[in-house]
Amino acid sequence: MTNRVLLVDGMALLFRHFYATSLHQQFMYNSQGVPTNGIQGFIRHIYTAIHDVKPTHVAVCWDMGQSTFRNDMFDGYKQNRQAPPDELIPQFDYVKEISQQLGFVNIGVNNYEADDVIGSLAKQYSEHSDVYIITGDKDILQCINPNVEVWLIKKGFSIYNRYTLARFKEEYGLEPLQLIDIKAFMGDTADGYPGVKGIGEKTAIKLIQQYQSVENVIEHIDDLTPGQQKKINDNIDNLHLSKRLAEIYTDVPLDSDALFNDMTYAHSLNDILSICNEHELYVSGKYLASNF
């Protein structure tokens, strides 16, 4: 039987459900006064994903702080983001504690983002397993290959925007790795890097469909419209920088073989419910008991 590896972007799940419930001030404090709304959504979503994927191995990947190697490349990287709300801060460590107690392997590497860890593991494990990535970040689509699917989380706990290699090619008319070239032109307002001012997604896709890469666009710049030539020439340094920033690093130093053995997934619903009750995660426990 082919192994099925589930790689989860932990912060994506935590943030998604924190903000979904905090809009209505539903912070779900426990008896110690600690908010748990993001954690409760994290638990519900990860077990829904497990139910849908039916993995043999599971890992939850985490960002390890604000500064990574990309900040060394560009001071402004992700510096436009607001500080997390007070109600979210205590949930960062708490969710990892509960994740570990539930039997998941937590993986984070200093100086790298969770995307880099996910991309590195997906690259390694897809050589011998089917890999499923649960995230809210479209950047990870560049990691799709014949054995890697990306499931982008949407509203609700069981609704995903699923990307296989065939789906990506049909939608973009490109190979997944060419998403890096698209992002180089577009930039990324959420991550705070510039791209080429005046070139958006549609134009970027057309350029890469025609010329295949940033480097080939530059080589054929005389064939472009005068407006496109000026935009690219005026932003040539930002274009090269943005391509480096957009690329997910897939060689993070990890003992992938040892991690793979640790990631073997086995669960008991009774044990999960017991842990939920121990941490007063009653909303999660009720959801799991009713649906699984």
C-alpha positions in Angstrom: 0.0 0.0 0.0 1.3 3.5 -0.9 1.9 5.7 2.1 -0.2 8.8 2.3 1.5 11.7 4.0 -0.4 14.7 5.4 1.6 17.9 5.9 -0.3 20.6 7.7 0.5 24.3 7.9 -0.2 24.8 11.6 -0.3 28.6 11.7 -2.6 28.7 8.7 -5.2 26.7 10.5 -4.7 28.5 13.8 -4.9 32.0 12.2 -7.9 31.1 10.0 -10.0 30.0 12.9 -8.9 32.6 15.3 -10.0 35.4 13.0 -13.2 33.6 11.9 -14.4 33.6 15.5 -12.8 36.7 16.9 -14.9 38.8 14.6 -17.8 38.0 17.0 -15.6 38.1 20.1 -15.9 34.4 20.5 -12.5 33.7 22.1 -13.7 30.6 24.0 -11.7 31.2 27.3 -11.0 28.2 29.4 -11.2 28.2 33.2 -7.6 29.5 33.4 -8.6 32.6 31.4 -6.7 31.4 28.2 -8.5 31.9 24.9 -8.8 28.7 22.8 -10.8 29.7 19.8 -8.0 29.3 17.3 -6.9 26.0 18.9 -10.4 24.6 18.7 -10.7 25.4 15.0 -7.2 23.9 14.5 -8.3 20.6 16.0 -11.5 20.4 14.1 -9.9 21.2 10.8 -6.9 18.8 11.2 -9.2 15.9 12.1 -11.5 16.7 9.2 -8.5 16.6 6.9 -7.4 13.3 8.4 -10.8 11.9 7.9 -10.7 13.0 4.2 -7.1 12.1 3.4 -6.8 8.9 5.5 -3.1 9.4 6.0 -0.6 6.9 7.2 1.8 9.7 8.3 1.0 13.2 9.7 3.2 16.2 10.5 2.3 19.8 11.6 4.8 22.4 10.3 5.3 25.7 12.1 6.9 29.1 11.6 9.5 29.7 14.3 9.5 33.4 14.6 9.3 36.6 12.5 12.9 36.5 11.1 14.0 34.1 8.4 16.7 34.1 5.7 14.4 36.1 3.6 14.7 39.0 6.0 18.4 38.9 5.4 17.7 39.3 1.6 15.1 42.0 2.0 14.5 44.1 5.2 10.9 44.8 4.3 9.9 41.1 4.0 6.6 40.6 6.0 7.3 43.8 7.9 4.0 45.3 6.9 2.0 42.9 9.1 0.3 44.0 12.2 1.2 42.5 15.6 -1.0 39.6 16.6 -4.0 40.4 18.9 -3.4 39.8 22.6 -6.0 36.9 22.5 -4.0 35.0 19.9 -0.5 35.3 21.5 -1.0 32.6 24.2 -2.4 30.2 21.7 0.9 30.0 19.8 2.7 27.8 22.3 -0.5 26.2 23.6 -1.5 24.8 20.2 1.9 23.1 19.8 1.6 21.6 23.2 -1.8 20.1 22.4 -0.7 19.1 18.9 2.1 17.0 20.4 -0.2 15.6 23.1 -2.5 14.4 20.3 0.4 12.5 18.8 1.3 14.8 15.9 4.9 15.5 15.1 5.6 19.3 15.3 8.3 20.4 12.9 9.8 23.9 12.7 13.3 25.0 11.8 14.8 28.4 12.9 15.5 30.8 10.0 13.0 29.0 7.7 9.3 29.4 7.2 6.7 26.6 7.5 6.4 26.7 3.7 10.1 25.8 3.4 9.7 22.9 5.8 6.6 21.6 4.0 8.3 22.0 0.6 11.4 20.1 1.7 9.4 17.3 3.2 7.1 17.1 0.2 10.1 16.9 -2.1 11.6 14.0 -0.1 8.4 12.0 0.6 6.9 12.3 -2.8 9.6 10.1 -4.1 8.0 7.2 -2.3 4.6 8.4 -1.0 1.5 10.4 -2.0 1.7 13.8 -0.2 -1.2 16.0 0.7 -0.6 19.6 1.9 -3.2 21.5 3.9 -2.6 25.2 3.9 -4.2 28.6 3.2 -1.2 29.9 1.2 -1.3 29.6 -2.6 2.5 30.0 -2.7 2.8 26.3 -1.8 1.2 25.5 -5.2 4.8 25.6 -6.6 5.5 22.4 -4.7 2.8 20.3 -6.7 4.2 17.4 -8.6 2.6 14.1 -9.8 2.6 12.8 -6.2 1.9 16.1 -4.3 -1.6 17.6 -4.0 -2.3 21.0 -2.3 -5.6 21.4 -0.5 -6.3 25.1 0.2 -8.6 25.6 3.1 -11.8 27.6 2.5 -14.7 28.6 4.7 -15.9 25.6 6.9 -14.0 22.5 8.0 -14.4 20.2 5.0 -14.3 22.5 2.0 -11.0 22.6 0.1 -9.8 24.1 -3.1 -7.9 21.0 -4.3 -5.0 21.3 -6.7 -3.5 18.3 -8.4 -0.8 18.7 -11.1 -3.5 18.3 -13.8 -5.7 21.0 -12.2 -2.8 23.4 -11.9 -1.8 23.0 -15.5 -5.3 23.4 -16.7 -5.9 26.6 -14.7 -2.6 28.3 -15.3 -1.3 26.8 -18.5 2.1 26.4 -16.7 4.2 24.1 -14.6 3.9 24.6 -10.8 7.5 25.9 -10.5 6.7 28.7 -12.9 4.5 30.2 -10.2 7.7 31.5 -8.8 8.2 33.6 -12.0 4.6 34.8 -11.9 5.1 36.0 -8.3 8.4 37.7 -9.3 6.4 40.0 -11.6 3.4 40.4 -9.3 5.2 40.8 -6.0 3.2 40.0 -2.9 1.5 42.7 -0.8 0.9 40.3 2.1 4.6 39.4 2.3 5.7 42.9 1.5 7.9 42.4 -1.6 7.5 44.6 -4.6 7.7 42.7 -7.9 7.3 44.9 -11.0 5.0 47.9 -10.4 2.2 47.9 -12.9 2.3 44.2 -13.8 -0.5 42.1 -12.2 -1.4 38.5 -12.2 -3.0 38.4 -15.7 0.0 40.0 -17.4 2.5 38.0 -15.5 0.8 34.7 -16.5 0.7 35.8 -20.1 4.4 36.7 -20.1 5.4 33.4 -18.5 3.1 31.4 -20.7 4.9 33.0 -23.7 8.5 33.2 -22.5 8.6 30.5 -19.8 10.7 32.3 -17.2 11.8 35.7 -15.9 15.2 35.3 -17.4 13.7 34.6 -20.9 11.3 37.6 -20.6 14.4 39.8 -20.0 16.2 38.2 -22.9 13.3 39.0 -25.2 12.4 42.4 -23.7 12.7 44.1 -27.0 9.7 42.1 -28.2 7.5 43.5 -25.4 5.3 46.6 -25.6 7.0 49.9 -24.8 5.0 50.1 -21.5 6.1 46.7 -20.4 9.7 47.3 -21.3 9.7 50.5 -19.2 8.0 48.8 -16.2 10.5 45.9 -16.2 13.6 48.1 -16.8 12.5 50.5 -14.0 12.1 47.6 -11.6 14.7 45.1 -12.8 16.4 44.8 -9.4 13.0 44.2 -7.6 12.1 41.6 -10.2 15.2 39.5 -9.5 14.8 40.0 -5.7 11.2 39.1 -5.8 11.9 35.8 -7.7 14.4 34.8 -4.9 11.9 35.7 -2.2 9.0 33.9 -3.9 10.8 30.6 -4.2 10.1 28.1 -1.5 13.4 26.6 -0.3 13.2 22.8 -0.5 16.5 21.8 1.0 15.9 22.7 4.7 18.3 20.6 6.9 16.0 17.9 8.2 16.4 14.2 9.1 13.5 13.3 6.9 13.9 9.5 7.4 13.7 9.7 11.2 10.8 12.2 11.0 9.0 9.8 8.7 9.1 7.0 11.2 7.9 9.4 14.0 5.0 10.7 11.8 3.3 7.3 11.6 -0.3 8.1 12.4 -2.5 6.1 14.8 -5.4 7.4 16.8 -8.1 6.6 19.2 -11.2 8.8 19.2 -11.6 8.2 23.0 -8.0 9.4 23.6 -8.6 12.5 21.4 -11.8 13.3 23.3 -10.1 12.8 26.6 -7.4 15.3 25.6 -10.0 17.8 24.4 -11.8 17.5 27.8 -8.5 17.8 29.7 -7.9 21.2 28.0 -11.6 22.3 28.2 -11.8 22.2 24.4 -15.5 21.2 24.6 -16.5 22.7 21.2 -13.9 20.6 19.5 -14.8 17.5 21.5 -18.4 17.8 20.6 -17.7 18.3 16.9 -15.4 15.2 16.8 -17.8 13.0 18.7 -20.6 14.0 16.4 -18.8 13.7 13.1 -16.3 10.8 13.6 
